[in-house]
Amino acid sequence: MAIQAGRLNILNDVAPRADGAYVVYLLQQANRAHGNPALEYAVEEANRLGLPVLACFGLLDGANGFPEANARHYAFLLQGLADAKAGLDKRGIGFVMRKASPADIAIDLAKNAALLVLDRGYLAIQKSWYGQIVDAVKTRIVQVEGDVVVPVAVASGKHEYAARTLRPKLHKLLDEYIAPLTQRQVKHKAGRGLPTSEIDISDPDAVLAGMSLDRDVAPVRRFIGGETEARRRLAAYLAGPFASYGAERNKPEAAAASHMSPYLHFGQISPVEIALAVRAAKKGGDADKASYLEELIVRRELAMNHVHYTKGYDSYAHAVPEWARKTLAEQADDPRPHAYTERQLAEGETHDIYWNAAQAEMRETGYMHNHLRMYWGKKILEWSPSPEEGFRRTLRLNNRYFLDGRDANSFTNVAWIYGLHDRPWARRKIFGTVRYQSENSLRKFDAKAYLKTVEKLCRAEA
Ligand SMILES: Cc1cc2nc3c(=O)[nH]c(=O)nc-3n(C[C@H](O)[C@H](O)[C@H](O)COP(=O)(O)OP(=O)(O)OC[C@H]3O[C@@H](n4cnc5c(N)ncnc54)[C@H](O)[C@@H]3O)c2cc1C
């Protein structure tokens, strides 16, 4: 199947360099060797030009580390890259990894390339790499948007007000974009003479040990990185728990969620591949499928839309809508019956045993169910000295402990706690007209069973 034209963005519209030795692909967002439109585009072009493909990855380390990334995130990332490299090897695609910024490695390898292919993320730091690359590289550059179902600007040319305004725009395009991606045969295998890797990623633990990073947040046993593991998990999920997604997706103890978010965050699986598998699932009815695709496509791509079209998406002043900031400011002097420091929050030392359990799941295992993330975030707003400080704390904790943190979804959903993509509700203390979530929401599921589950999960990490 051809790659949809809407996924392609030509960033430097010149002919491929005639004396190029390879097609280089900066595999920075889509960390996978299969189901990756940017990689398949690179293979297709390389076949046409009679050249091999060289994929590359710039590993940010030490003072230049990726903002807020720690040992937990890097362990998962490196496991994923080891798996991607094994997949690339089998296909005859070269892979070069260096301790360098993604922009620097791409600029350097592009010097001898006929064509540079980029994949696409939406965070400010990723956009800054693309800007540096476009300024420095003289050869043809094509960017391929393959970590969303519908390319962000194709879906909408503006910041969307809410899911209800983006949903119809996405739905119109789903038939075009939820389509299988044919794997191209590599005609010219990577061999000797191509640049070689500075880093041996076949031993991700050794690479991690050699890095200079924040090790206070440890890697987790609960999730192993990589596309092979992502596909194994997806298949097991669709063969079992998925059948109750529609009815039980808001029950954290029921284990009906897919746990795909870390794999999506690191580009270790394609959302299109997940959507196709969900549509084809034998278990699960129409309601389960519709509900899952609503989260995977509408909610996730609403987050991409927000981050793409909001300068300063990580700040309270820019990410939170005006009506919400106004109502929260009006209540800023309301007494806080419970007030905690950020350390107390991080350690789960509040009066609320269920909140503490959710925090423990996050801190020790890197994950929390969506229903609890909402409760967790609303309580931080309630227990913080000001909404601005609550926002900053929520984002810091979110990005520090979640494996799927530092994502478009992180920034957008933390802002949702403060009113983004939502509407005013009945006025109350501290929250004003921003949606409140009471302890009653814990009655909608078996909270005691959840406590036991978390104890078990945390014991397994110890
Ligand atoms: C305060 C708060 C913070 C959050 N922080 C993050 C974060 O850092 N990273 C992150 O990826 N998600 C975040 N979310 C969204 C959501 O909670 C997670 O995506 C979801 O819980 C991941 O688990 P899962 O893969 O098992 O989800 P499933 O229920 O199996 O859903 C499948 C996929 O749909 C998408 N999805 C599900 N719920 C949402 C949602 N509410 N918004 C957008 N996409 C969704 C995710 O990509 C998810 O992997 C946050 C939500 C809240 C309320």
PDBQT file of the ligand as one rigid body, heavy atoms in Angstrom, charges set to zero:
ROOT
HETATM    1  C1  LIG A 501      -3.588  13.723  34.833  1.00  0.00    +0.000 C 
HETATM    2  C2  LIG A 501      -3.350  12.814  33.652  1.00  0.00    +0.000 A 
HETATM    3  C3  LIG A 501      -2.064  12.600  33.216  1.00  0.00    +0.000 A 
HETATM    4  C4  LIG A 501      -1.812  11.784  32.103  1.00  0.00    +0.000 A 
HETATM    5  N1  LIG A 501      -0.524  11.618  31.683  1.00  0.00    +0.000 NA
HETATM    6  C5  LIG A 501      -0.274  10.887  30.567  1.00  0.00    +0.000 A 
HETATM    7  C6  LIG A 501       1.059  10.724  30.096  1.00  0.00    +0.000 A 
HETATM    8  O1  LIG A 501       2.004  11.236  30.689  1.00  0.00    +0.000 OA
HETATM    9  N2  LIG A 501       1.265   9.980  28.968  1.00  0.00    +0.000 N 
HETATM   10  C7  LIG A 501       0.221   9.372  28.308  1.00  0.00    +0.000 A 
HETATM   11  O2  LIG A 501       0.470   8.703  27.293  1.00  0.00    +0.000 OA
HETATM   12  N3  LIG A 501      -1.039   9.513  28.730  1.00  0.00    +0.000 NA
HETATM   13  C8  LIG A 501      -1.330  10.245  29.840  1.00  0.00    +0.000 A 
HETATM   14  N4  LIG A 501      -2.620  10.374  30.266  1.00  0.00    +0.000 N 
HETATM   15  C9  LIG A 501      -3.718   9.812  29.446  1.00  0.00    +0.000 C 
HETATM   16  C10 LIG A 501      -4.126   8.372  29.815  1.00  0.00    +0.000 C 
HETATM   17  O3  LIG A 501      -4.367   8.293  31.188  1.00  0.00    +0.000 OA
HETATM   18  C11 LIG A 501      -3.087   7.336  29.411  1.00  0.00    +0.000 C 
HETATM   19  O4  LIG A 501      -2.774   7.493  28.046  1.00  0.00    +0.000 OA
HETATM   20  C12 LIG A 501      -3.605   5.913  29.611  1.00  0.00    +0.000 C 
HETATM   21  O5  LIG A 501      -3.991   5.724  30.951  1.00  0.00    +0.000 OA
HETATM   22  C13 LIG A 501      -2.516   4.940  29.212  1.00  0.00    +0.000 C 
HETATM   23  O6  LIG A 501      -2.850   3.633  29.583  1.00  0.00    +0.000 OA
HETATM   24  P1  LIG A 501      -3.236   2.524  28.534  1.00  0.00    +0.000 P 
HETATM   25  O7  LIG A 501      -2.285   2.507  27.405  1.00  0.00    +0.000 OA
HETATM   26  O8  LIG A 501      -3.420   1.259  29.328  1.00  0.00    +0.000 OA
HETATM   27  O9  LIG A 501      -4.648   3.098  28.038  1.00  0.00    +0.000 OA
HETATM   28  P2  LIG A 501      -5.848   2.430  27.245  1.00  0.00    +0.000 P 
HETATM   29  O10 LIG A 501      -7.078   2.719  28.019  1.00  0.00    +0.000 OA
HETATM   30  O11 LIG A 501      -5.585   1.031  26.892  1.00  0.00    +0.000 OA
HETATM   31  O12 LIG A 501      -5.940   3.334  25.928  1.00  0.00    +0.000 OA
HETATM   32  C14 LIG A 501      -5.252   3.048  24.714  1.00  0.00    +0.000 C 
HETATM   33  C15 LIG A 501      -4.468   4.255  24.275  1.00  0.00    +0.000 C 
HETATM   34  O13 LIG A 501      -5.336   5.363  24.061  1.00  0.00    +0.000 OA
HETATM   35  C16 LIG A 501      -4.693   6.578  24.448  1.00  0.00    +0.000 C 
HETATM   36  N5  LIG A 501      -5.428   7.183  25.561  1.00  0.00    +0.000 N 
HETATM   37  C17 LIG A 501      -6.132   6.573  26.535  1.00  0.00    +0.000 A 
HETATM   38  N6  LIG A 501      -6.680   7.486  27.368  1.00  0.00    +0.000 NA
HETATM   39  C18 LIG A 501      -6.300   8.696  26.914  1.00  0.00    +0.000 A 
HETATM   40  C19 LIG A 501      -6.537  10.039  27.334  1.00  0.00    +0.000 A 
HETATM   41  N7  LIG A 501      -7.289  10.332  28.391  1.00  0.00    +0.000 N 
HETATM   42  N8  LIG A 501      -5.970  11.040  26.625  1.00  0.00    +0.000 NA
HETATM   43  C20 LIG A 501      -5.216  10.787  25.548  1.00  0.00    +0.000 A 
HETATM   44  N9  LIG A 501      -4.960   9.536  25.096  1.00  0.00    +0.000 NA
HETATM   45  C21 LIG A 501      -5.496   8.511  25.764  1.00  0.00    +0.000 A 
HETATM   46  C22 LIG A 501      -3.307   6.206  24.929  1.00  0.00    +0.000 C 
HETATM   47  O14 LIG A 501      -2.399   6.374  23.865  1.00  0.00    +0.000 OA
HETATM   48  C23 LIG A 501      -3.458   4.748  25.305  1.00  0.00    +0.000 C 
HETATM   49  O15 LIG A 501      -2.250   4.021  25.246  1.00  0.00    +0.000 OA
HETATM   50  C24 LIG A 501      -2.898  11.163  31.415  1.00  0.00    +0.000 A 
HETATM   51  C25 LIG A 501      -4.205  11.369  31.879  1.00  0.00    +0.000 A 
HETATM   52  C26 LIG A 501      -4.434  12.199  32.974  1.00  0.00    +0.000 A 
HETATM   53  C27 LIG A 501      -5.850  12.419  33.414  1.00  0.00    +0.000 C 
ENDROOT
TORSDOF 0
